[in-house]
């Protein structure tokens, strides 16, 4: 017992210190301060409950008939058109008058759903509860004032103990008579459903209420108030309140949920542990660490304390944010206070380390867990194997597999196959694929798609289609990613019509294209100069609810420049920027390249300078585009000046850029500057290739050298020996 108390009461001070938060013990005060930042702007929105209500709420018991309460504030906020009046005669029996505008009439009850539960049973219960239903020969008439509906719901449940019976009446009023139930009758129905173990139906009604006036500040408080006024059992009220908070979390109104959790304290209630964890998770997802820690403090003050799932929530969030060190410190801190994290918490850290390519640290933690006797699960080991494969340590990945005796699973095979395909080692990838079947496992869609993508990358369409056939034959349905892989291949091969047919087939198979699929086909259209199809596809994707991103707009701009519509592309950039589009380096490079191809270097450099307004700096690709234009027009002095400027701002030229500039100098017979560039290349650790050799041959031909090929080879050899 003493140990458990120390775990609960060591508090969050040490954890918050580790997490970089202030060491503050403000429990209620910090809680209220945190809540002030939510959607509710002032204390006047809060429910003020007198002290006598706290006494009353603990003393109330379920009675044989529930009296409905009425409040001026509720009438004002609910704006209900229903009347709350009910008429009793002198014998204290309900006498229900017939009203033309608000009466429930059932002339043929056997044709309704209510007959499933027996209208006769309802009539017996209501008569026993003192309701006058009229003469047996007349139509069955019940007034629809909300007061009477509430009383009937309570009487049906109290007289039968069957929540489904009350729900049938509730739905009958709504579906057959198109009655819009008010907030009070709906809240009563919610309490009855929870008391009758029909929680799933109660959640549906609560979600309806939550969404009804979403965005209105007064609405959540009104819900809390009416649920309080209509309850009969305290434990039911506690469950309903927890459901209400959970529904606000589901509706992405987390700040409202946090506010309501605080309001519950006024009546000495608190959300269930599961809902508290959901609220913590939602706050962490929104990066509201301070509010999450404050809520955790409040949970402790309510006696809930810490548990494995809570700690794992915080560790997971720190890891997702890339702060693995803080996640580890948190785990160590709670362990020092007698708390034992489970394998899920450790697996979260191992997975994050592996994804960040910190595989040494991940392996170290894996072995430490094994040494201290913690049973490792397949997720931890598989994460390390995947991390090793991604950094190219395939042999180490196999060793880990052997050391921890992990039976190969689909996830592990995915890791190896992905690595082999990335390295274009399709022989190993194919061999590993067939090994899956030998192990009794079934390749999934991801594995098939990875293999198909690998062969497409190698331009081996025959093998790619062969694996597609295997995929379909084995009963594995191709995904959008599978189709997109093939669409990309055909677009790059210039067979846009085939890509278009595949795109149509994907849609007829019931697979809605995603943004990547649309962008891929659009890029294919753009490279072929099919502007009408580019804009047609843009309209289709928008009508399908798929919204363009930077890649989409860059593709459109590139398509315009390919057709020579550079000014139009530039105008489109201005218009998109005005609408909130944030251009990237690719956007500016496409437009600058378009101007260079037209020989308009002035506009190209205007784009260069315009980039700085968007906090962007030119990269090697953009400089290559400009240099290529200068070299093509033999403006080598300007090309050399741009190259020098590029070096000055810290850009590192690649082999393509060097070859472009060397070829430019050689084309005008300037072998001296060309050879100086080759020498500079060697100093930067970049080796010449056949393109460099061909450029020098051109230079020696311009110089009328007798054997230009031999002279170029000799020059490269001499420079390399310096």
Secondary structure, DSSP 8 states (H G I E B T S, - for coil): -HHHHHHHHTTTHHHHHHTT------HHHHHHHHHTTSS--SGGGS----HHHHHHHHH----SS------HHHHHHH---S-----B-TTS-EE----SSSEEEES-GGGSTHHHH-HHHHHHHHHHTTEE---TTS-EEEE--HHHHHHHHHHHHHHH--HHHHHHHHHHHHHTT-----HHHHHHHHHHHHHTT-HHHHHHHHHHHHHHTTT-HHHHHHHHHHHHHT-S-HHHHHHHHHHHHHHHHHTT-HHHHHHHHHHGGGGT----HHHHHHHHHHHHHTT-HHHHHHHHHHHHHTT----HHHHHHHHHHHHHTT-HHHHHHHHHHHHHTT----HHHHHHHHHHHHHTT-HHHHHHHHHHHHHTT----HHHHHHHHHHHHHTT-HHHHHHHHHHTT----HHHHHHHHHHHHHTT-HHHHHHHHHHHHHTT----HHHHHHHHHHHHHTT-HHHHHHHHHHHHHTT----HHHHHHHHHHHHHTT-HHHHHHHHHHHHHTT----HHHHHHHHHHHHHTT-HHHHHHHHHHHHHTT----HHHHHHHHHHHHHTT-HHHHHHHHHHHHHTT----HHHHHHHHHHHHHTT-HHHHHHHHHHHGGGT----HHHHHHHHHHHHHTT-HHHHHHHHHHHHHTT----HHHHHHHHHHHHHTT-HHHHHHHHHHHHHTT----HHHHHHHHHHHHHTT-TTHHHHHHHHHHHHHT-
